[in-house]
Amino acid sequence: MVYLYLLFRKTAMSNSKFKVGICGGGIGGLCAALALSRYDDIDVDVYESASSFSEVGVGIGIWPRVWQILKELGLEDALLKVALEQPSNSEVPTFNYRKSDQTSGIDITTMYAKSGGLKPFYRPDFLNVLLQHLPDRFNLYVEKRLTSYTLSATGSVEMQFANNTLATCDLLIGADGIKSTVRRTLFTREAQHCGDESRATEIKSTIDAVWSGITAYRSVIPTDVLSKHYPNHPIFTQPTHYLGRNAHVIAYPIAQGRLVNFAAFSARYDVDNPKFEGPWTSTAPKDELKDLFAGWEPSVLALVECTGDPLKWAIHTVKPLHSFVSSNEPVVLLGDASHACEPFQGVGAGQAIEDAYILAAILGHQKTRKDNLIHMLSVYDEIRRSFATDVARRSRAAGKAFALHSEDLYFDPSKLQDLQQLLESVRQRWEYVWDSTLRIDGNLKLIV
């Protein structure tokens, strides 16, 4: 499903307002725009490279830490209308974990989370709520693929687009994903002006994303199709993560129960710095999934049987960056453009939402933004970069656990106790997503 919200809208803007240009109309970019809409003296232009504002029709999970941000942005009521369940403040089960790479699966554990646990959404529904809450004074553009940017003599950012159009802004936010043109331009310019050849080489080495060794297969299954053939499938009552050596599957209902989110992963941990040949995204034949999960327990085979030809993703990541911001220009990176990581830390788009919330809070802190902008961006970098880098590290470790890899040399995947200890390490890494909140105080200090 694709939501076409607006192809173009334009409002009269005061030249005295601080103008933010956001490249990227996904969840991170739109959350940044929405967070900035709380400040009347900020105007925002959002530039999306595609022909519409849309998201791939798969699931997104929101944990309590990020849910509090969405509530503060005024989205709670609208999101609950498209959610599967109403919120709860109690401790609830999230996922059931099973060892499933055998004909008779084994229950390992059920992970419990505080403050209501995971709230699953259908990504297009989630994006549509964001679009509906943007103010009319903001401009949304499509078919605007950034090719580069430069700094004008007055200090504003001049953006060049593939359709030979230009635009300017006081601050450029690069929310343009893992293949970010903003990141490429920013670090190319930084390398050119750093004055140190070895440093320049180091900076340029972080421009291109690298393959993680993980391949994902994503799809949605109509609930009525699964229930017709497998009426007692366990995911109808408990979201489940099916684990096996070098592969795993996660499934849970979304879209108010009309669909089942399906995500399967195949992992290569036997080589360092693996190279991926071919397109990063493609459509895979269902037989490829059947071959991958041959011999797994019936619940997994049922999901595979009911899915269509899935979207195949080569999961790429961004290397740890030396900065999320330009050292001397009003340019900042957000979301996957700055810290794309493996999707196993229970955060997903939540990281981009946190980025947007913090950046907007910092920008809204002062009215004289142009005079203090580089310093304000450095505050954002100080708050977010180390945290996001740590999330990426934890996500890598969680993904290995789901693929039944352990740092313990004596780990035995056939022993239930060893499996439970492995999953306990994941639970500990995830605790902060339901045990902590995120706030910025009046002195721009992070409160968690």
Secondary structure per residue as TSV (DSSP state, phi and psi in degrees):
chain	resnum	aa	ss	phi	psi
A	1	M	-	360.0	137.8
A	2	V	-	-126.3	131.6
A	3	Y	-	-99.4	118.7
A	4	L	-	-99.1	105.3
A	5	Y	-	-89.8	-64.2
A	6	L	-	-144.1	132.8
A	7	L	S	-81.4	-32.8
A	8	F	B	-163.6	137.8
A	9	R	-	-149.9	144.4
A	10	K	-	-139.4	137.7
A	11	T	-	-129.6	156.5
A	12	A	-	-69.1	133.7
A	13	M	-	-124.1	144.0
A	14	S	-	-79.3	132.8
A	15	N	T	-65.4	-16.3
A	16	S	T	-81.3	-12.2
A	17	K	S	-77.8	152.7
A	18	F	E	-79.5	122.2
A	19	K	E	-104.9	127.6
A	20	V	E	-109.7	129.7
A	21	G	E	-105.0	126.4
A	22	I	E	-113.3	117.8
A	23	C	E	-93.7	112.3
A	24	G	-	121.8	116.6
A	25	G	-	-108.2	33.7
A	26	G	S	-87.3	-162.2
A	27	I	H	-62.3	-43.5
A	28	G	H	-63.6	-47.9
A	29	G	H	-63.4	-42.8
A	30	L	H	-71.7	-34.2
A	31	C	H	-66.2	-36.7
A	32	A	H	-62.6	-44.7
A	33	A	H	-61.3	-44.0
A	34	L	H	-65.4	-41.6
A	35	A	H	-64.4	-35.9
A	36	L	H	-74.5	-19.3
A	37	S	T	-68.0	-10.8
A	38	R	T	-74.8	-8.3
A	39	Y	-	-114.6	114.1
A	40	D	T	-66.0	-22.6
A	41	D	T	-92.0	12.0
A	42	I	E	-116.5	129.6
A	43	D	E	-111.2	150.0
A	44	V	E	-131.5	135.7
A	45	D	E	-114.4	128.2
A	46	V	E	-109.2	127.8
A	47	Y	E	-115.4	115.2
A	48	E	-	-109.0	132.7
A	49	S	S	-75.1	-26.3
A	50	A	S	-79.1	177.4
A	51	S	S	-84.3	-3.4
A	52	S	S	-158.2	162.5
A	53	F	-	-84.8	110.0
A	54	S	-	-151.7	163.9
A	55	E	-	-132.4	149.8
A	56	V	-	-59.1	137.1
A	57	G	S	-76.8	68.6
A	58	V	-	-129.2	-174.6
A	59	G	E	-89.4	161.8
A	60	I	E	-139.0	136.4
A	61	G	E	-111.0	132.0
A	62	I	E	-115.0	122.9
A	63	W	-	-93.3	165.0
A	64	P	H	-54.3	-38.2
A	65	R	H	-57.4	-45.9
A	66	V	H	-79.1	-31.2
A	67	W	H	-58.6	-36.8
A	68	Q	H	-63.1	-36.1
A	69	I	H	-65.4	-45.2
A	70	L	H	-63.6	-36.1
A	71	K	H	-63.6	-43.2
A	72	E	H	-64.0	-29.6
A	73	L	T	-82.0	2.5
A	74	G	T	81.6	24.4
A	75	L	-	-103.2	-3.6
A	76	E	H	-56.9	-53.8
A	77	D	H	-61.4	-43.7
A	78	A	H	-67.7	-39.2
A	79	L	H	-70.0	-35.7
A	80	L	H	-66.0	-25.2
A	81	K	H	-69.0	-22.8
A	82	V	T	-111.0	8.4
A	83	A	S	-87.4	163.0
A	84	L	S	-80.2	-37.0
A	85	E	S	-132.3	156.8
A	86	Q	-	-80.6	154.7
A	87	P	-	-68.1	155.9
A	88	S	-	-139.6	147.1
A	89	N	-	-100.5	3.4
A	90	S	S	-91.1	172.1
A	91	E	-	-77.9	128.4
A	92	V	E	-133.3	155.6
A	93	P	E	-71.2	141.2
A	94	T	E	-104.6	-78.2
A	95	F	E	-118.5	143.3
A	96	N	E	-92.9	136.1
A	97	Y	E	-111.4	131.9
A	98	R	E	-131.3	144.4
A	99	K	E	-85.2	117.4
A	100	S	-	-125.4	3.3
A	101	D	S	-85.0	48.5
A	102	Q	S	-160.8	163.6
A	103	T	S	-68.5	-28.2
A	104	S	S	-115.9	106.2
A	105	G	-	-70.9	162.2
A	106	I	E	-126.7	126.3
A	107	D	E	-67.7	129.9
A	108	I	E	-98.9	-57.4
A	109	T	E	-168.1	164.9
A	110	T	E	-116.8	127.6
A	111	M	E	-87.3	129.8
A	112	Y	E	-106.5	145.6
A	113	A	E	-132.6	148.8
A	114	K	S	-83.4	169.1
A	115	S	T	59.2	32.2
A	116	G	T	95.0	-10.6
A	117	G	-	67.8	-148.3
A	118	L	-	-82.0	135.3
A	119	K	E	-111.6	108.5
A	120	P	E	-86.0	143.0
A	121	F	E	-136.4	157.2
A	122	Y	E	-83.9	124.1
A	123	R	H	-53.6	-46.3
A	124	P	H	-59.7	-36.7
A	125	D	H	-63.2	-43.8
A	126	F	H	-62.6	-47.1
A	127	L	H	-62.9	-38.6
A	128	N	H	-64.0	-37.2
A	129	V	H	-61.7	-42.3
A	130	L	H	-61.1	-45.5
A	131	L	H	-61.5	-41.1
A	132	Q	H	-67.8	-19.1
A	133	H	T	-101.8	1.7
A	134	L	S	-76.0	141.6
A	135	P	-	-71.5	153.5
A	136	D	T	-65.4	-20.5
A	137	R	T	-74.2	-13.0
A	138	F	S	-86.0	145.2
A	139	N	E	-102.0	133.1
A	140	L	E	-116.5	127.7
A	141	Y	E	-123.9	143.8
A	142	V	S	-117.9	169.5
A	143	E	S	53.8	42.3
A	144	K	-	-121.9	83.2
A	145	R	-	-91.2	114.8
A	146	L	E	-66.2	135.8
A	147	T	E	-106.9	-32.7
A	148	S	E	-172.6	174.7
A	149	Y	E	-144.3	159.3
A	150	T	E	-137.8	169.2
A	151	L	E	-105.0	129.3
A	152	S	-	-80.0	171.2
A	153	A	T	-64.2	-25.1
A	154	T	T	-88.4	-3.1
A	155	G	S	95.7	-1.5
A	156	S	-	-84.5	160.9
A	157	V	E	-93.9	127.6
A	158	E	E	-105.2	118.8
A	159	M	E	-100.2	136.7
A	160	Q	E	-111.9	132.2
A	161	F	E	-113.1	161.4
A	162	A	T	-65.4	-22.7
A	163	N	T	-90.7	21.8
A	164	N	S	64.9	28.6
A	165	T	-	-107.9	160.3
A	166	L	E	-125.5	157.2
A	167	A	E	-154.7	158.9
A	168	T	E	-128.2	158.2
A	169	C	E	-157.0	163.3
A	170	D	S	-82.2	-28.3
A	171	L	E	-142.5	131.7
A	172	L	E	-104.8	124.2
A	173	I	E	-105.7	120.1
A	174	G	E	-91.0	98.0
A	175	A	-	-114.0	36.4
A	176	D	-	-99.3	29.0
A	177	G	-	80.4	-173.6
A	178	I	T	-67.1	-27.0
A	179	K	T	-95.1	28.3
A	180	S	-	-45.9	122.1
A	181	T	H	-71.3	-33.2
A	182	V	H	-62.8	-44.7
A	183	R	H	-61.5	-44.3
A	184	R	H	-60.8	-46.8
A	185	T	H	-66.9	-43.2
A	186	L	H	-58.5	-50.7
A	187	F	H	-78.3	-25.6
A	188	T	H	-63.7	-43.8
A	189	R	H	-67.6	-40.5
A	190	E	H	-62.4	-42.9
A	191	A	H	-65.1	-38.1
A	192	Q	H	-65.4	-28.8
A	193	H	H	-110.6	5.7
A	194	C	S	-78.6	-22.1
A	195	G	-	77.2	11.2
A	196	D	-	-138.7	116.9
A	197	E	H	-63.0	-42.9
A	198	S	H	-67.2	-38.2
A	199	R	H	-66.2	-40.5
A	200	A	H	-61.6	-41.7
A	201	T	H	-63.0	-41.2
A	202	E	H	-62.8	-43.9
A	203	I	H	-62.9	-45.7
A	204	K	H	-66.9	-24.2
A	205	S	T	-68.2	-16.2
A	206	T	T	-96.3	1.8
A	207	I	S	-69.2	-48.9
A	208	D	S	-88.8	139.6
A	209	A	-	-71.5	158.5
A	210	V	E	-124.5	149.5
A	211	W	E	-73.5	134.8
A	212	S	E	-81.3	-12.7
A	213	G	E	92.2	-1.4
A	214	I	E	-104.8	134.8
A	215	T	E	-117.5	130.5
A	216	A	E	-111.6	145.8
A	217	Y	E	-121.5	115.9
A	218	R	E	-119.2	141.0
A	219	S	E	-163.2	170.9
A	220	V	E	-123.6	143.5
A	221	I	E	-114.0	124.6
A	222	P	E	-57.8	130.1
A	223	T	H	-58.7	-37.9
A	224	D	H	-67.4	-28.5
A	225	V	H	-68.9	-46.5
A	226	L	H	-66.0	-42.9
A	227	S	H	-69.3	-28.4
A	228	K	H	-65.2	-42.3
A	229	H	H	-92.5	-29.0
A	230	Y	-	-137.3	73.2
A	231	P	T	-62.0	-22.9
A	232	N	T	-108.9	28.5
A	233	H	-	-61.8	135.1
A	234	P	G	-63.3	-24.8
A	235	I	G	-70.3	-13.4
A	236	F	G	-67.7	-26.1
A	237	T	T	-112.6	-16.7
A	238	Q	S	-153.8	113.8
A	239	P	-	-51.6	137.5
A	240	T	E	-133.2	142.0
A	241	H	E	-116.5	117.1
A	242	Y	E	-99.1	121.6
A	243	L	E	-111.0	145.9
A	244	G	E	-156.9	170.3
A	245	R	T	-66.4	116.7
A	246	N	T	69.7	12.3
A	247	A	E	-158.7	152.9
A	248	H	E	-160.7	160.9
A	249	V	E	-134.6	137.6
A	250	I	E	-124.5	139.8
A	251	A	E	-148.1	138.5
A	252	Y	E	-161.9	154.3
A	253	P	E	-70.5	146.8
A	254	I	E	-140.8	-177.0
A	255	A	G	53.4	48.6
A	256	Q	G	55.4	32.9
A	257	G	G	88.2	-0.6
A	258	R	T	-76.4	-25.2
A	259	L	E	-131.0	160.5
A	260	V	E	-116.2	124.4
A	261	N	E	-77.8	129.6
A	262	F	E	-124.8	126.2
A	263	A	E	-139.8	123.5
A	264	A	E	-118.5	145.3
A	265	F	E	-131.9	138.4
A	266	S	E	-119.4	131.5
A	267	A	E	-120.0	140.7
A	268	R	-	-116.4	105.6
A	269	Y	-	-112.1	10.6
A	270	D	S	-94.1	-3.8
A	271	V	S	-133.2	147.6
A	272	D	S	-92.0	141.6
A	273	N	S	48.7	55.9
A	274	P	-	-65.9	149.6
A	275	K	-	-106.5	133.9
A	276	F	-	-101.0	126.1
A	277	E	-	-102.3	133.7
A	278	G	S	106.7	-179.0
A	279	P	-	-67.9	146.3
A	280	W	S	-68.2	-32.3
A	281	T	E	-127.5	141.5
A	282	S	E	-161.2	172.8
A	283	T	E	-99.9	125.9
A	284	A	-	-101.2	146.1
A	285	P	-	-69.3	145.2
A	286	K	H	-58.5	-28.7
A	287	D	H	-61.0	-28.4
A	288	E	H	-65.0	-39.3
A	289	L	H	-66.5	-42.6
A	290	K	H	-59.8	-40.9
A	291	D	H	-66.8	-40.1
A	292	L	H	-63.8	-36.8
A	293	F	T	-110.1	21.2
A	294	A	T	-60.4	133.4
A	295	G	T	88.3	-1.4
A	296	W	-	-79.9	171.7
A	297	E	-	-67.7	159.1
A	298	P	H	-57.6	-34.1
A	299	S	H	-62.9	-36.4
A	300	V	H	-71.5	-44.3
A	301	L	H	-62.5	-32.6
A	302	A	H	-65.0	-43.3
A	303	L	H	-62.9	-45.8
A	304	V	H	-60.6	-41.1
A	305	E	H	-63.8	-33.7
A	306	C	H	-90.4	-10.3
A	307	T	S	-81.2	156.0
A	308	G	-	-84.5	-162.9
A	309	D	S	-69.0	116.0
A	310	P	-	-78.9	161.0
A	311	L	E	-78.0	127.9
A	312	K	E	-104.1	125.3
A	313	W	E	-119.5	129.4
A	314	A	E	-87.1	110.4
A	315	I	E	-73.3	111.0
A	316	H	E	-103.2	156.5
A	317	T	E	-131.5	160.2
A	318	V	-	-95.6	131.3
A	319	K	-	-61.4	154.3
A	320	P	-	-55.4	124.3
A	321	L	-	-89.9	153.1
A	322	H	S	-77.2	-16.6
A	323	S	-	-165.6	149.9
A	324	F	S	-94.9	-0.3
A	325	V	B	-134.6	159.3
A	326	S	-	-71.8	147.7
A	327	S	S	-73.9	-23.5
A	328	N	S	-146.0	10.4
A	329	E	S	-128.2	152.8
A	330	P	S	-78.8	69.7
A	331	V	E	-136.9	136.1
A	332	V	E	-142.4	147.2
A	333	L	E	-104.2	149.3
A	334	L	-	-145.3	145.9
A	335	G	T	66.5	-143.4
A	336	D	H	-61.0	-24.3
A	337	A	H	-61.4	-27.2
A	338	S	H	-109.7	-29.1
A	339	H	H	-150.4	38.6
A	340	A	-	-56.1	129.2
A	341	C	-	-137.4	177.4
A	342	E	-	-65.8	144.9
A	343	P	S	-87.4	51.0
A	344	F	-	-124.6	14.0
A	345	Q	S	-102.8	9.1
A	346	G	S	74.6	19.0
A	347	V	-	-117.2	-47.2
A	348	G	T	53.8	-126.8
A	349	A	T	-65.1	-14.4
A	350	G	H	-59.2	-32.3
A	351	Q	H	-61.8	-44.5
A	352	A	H	-65.2	-36.3
A	353	I	H	-65.3	-40.5
A	354	E	H	-63.4	-44.2
A	355	D	H	-53.3	-50.3
A	356	A	H	-61.2	-43.3
A	357	Y	H	-62.7	-46.5
A	358	I	H	-68.8	-44.6
A	359	L	H	-60.8	-43.3
A	360	A	H	-64.8	-40.3
A	361	A	H	-62.0	-38.8
A	362	I	H	-68.9	-44.9
A	363	L	H	-66.3	-32.0
A	364	G	T	-80.1	-4.0
A	365	H	T	-72.4	-31.8
A	366	Q	-	-129.7	147.5
A	367	K	S	-84.2	-29.1
A	368	T	-	-89.8	64.2
A	369	R	H	-68.9	-40.3
A	370	K	H	-61.8	-34.2
A	371	D	H	-73.9	-26.6
A	372	N	H	-118.0	13.4
A	373	L	H	-63.4	-45.8
A	374	I	H	-61.8	-40.4
A	375	H	H	-65.4	-41.8
A	376	M	H	-62.8	-38.9
A	377	L	H	-67.4	-34.0
A	378	S	H	-65.9	-31.6
A	379	V	H	-65.5	-44.2
A	380	Y	H	-58.0	-46.1
A	381	D	H	-61.2	-41.5
A	382	E	H	-63.6	-38.9
A	383	I	H	-73.9	-43.9
A	384	R	H	-92.8	-34.0
A	385	R	H	-66.1	-48.6
A	386	S	H	-64.4	-37.6
A	387	F	H	-65.4	-47.6
A	388	A	H	-64.1	-36.7
A	389	T	H	-64.0	-38.2
A	390	D	H	-69.0	-38.5
A	391	V	H	-60.6	-41.4
A	392	A	H	-62.2	-40.7
A	393	R	H	-63.7	-45.4
A	394	R	H	-66.4	-35.1
A	395	S	H	-65.5	-40.0
A	396	R	H	-61.2	-43.8
A	397	A	H	-65.3	-40.1
A	398	A	H	-65.1	-41.1
A	399	G	H	-61.0	-39.5
A	400	K	H	-64.0	-39.2
A	401	A	H	-62.9	-42.3
A	402	F	H	-64.6	-27.1
A	403	A	T	-93.1	15.0
A	404	L	T	60.2	43.6
A	405	H	-	-112.0	136.5
A	406	S	-	-133.2	148.9
A	407	E	S	-73.6	-17.3
A	408	D	-	-73.8	116.3
A	409	L	T	-62.8	-21.1
A	410	Y	T	-100.1	10.5
A	411	F	-	-62.3	132.7
A	412	D	-	-126.7	107.5
A	413	P	T	-66.1	-7.7
A	414	S	T	-88.1	-8.0
A	415	K	-	-101.1	124.3
A	416	L	H	-59.5	-40.6
A	417	Q	H	-62.0	-40.4
A	418	D	H	-65.1	-40.8
A	419	L	H	-64.4	-41.9
A	420	Q	H	-64.5	-39.9
A	421	Q	H	-65.4	-37.2
A	422	L	H	-63.4	-43.6
A	423	L	H	-72.3	-28.1
A	424	E	H	-64.1	-34.9
A	425	S	H	-65.1	-34.5
A	426	V	H	-67.1	-45.8
A	427	R	H	-57.7	-41.4
A	428	Q	H	-64.5	-37.2
A	429	R	H	-67.9	-28.6
A	430	W	H	-88.3	-14.0
A	431	E	T	-52.1	-36.5
A	432	Y	H	-63.3	-22.9
A	433	V	H	-72.9	-15.6
A	434	W	H	-121.9	-11.4
A	435	D	H	-100.3	-6.3
A	436	S	-	-130.2	158.1
A	437	T	-	-121.4	170.1
A	438	L	-	-128.3	120.6
A	439	R	E	-141.9	151.9
A	440	I	E	-115.1	123.7
A	441	D	-	-83.8	-179.8
A	442	G	T	-64.1	-17.2
A	443	N	T	-101.4	17.9
A	444	L	S	60.1	37.6
A	445	K	-	-103.3	139.8
A	446	L	E	-78.7	131.4
A	447	I	E	-117.3	123.3
A	448	V	-	-124.6	360.0
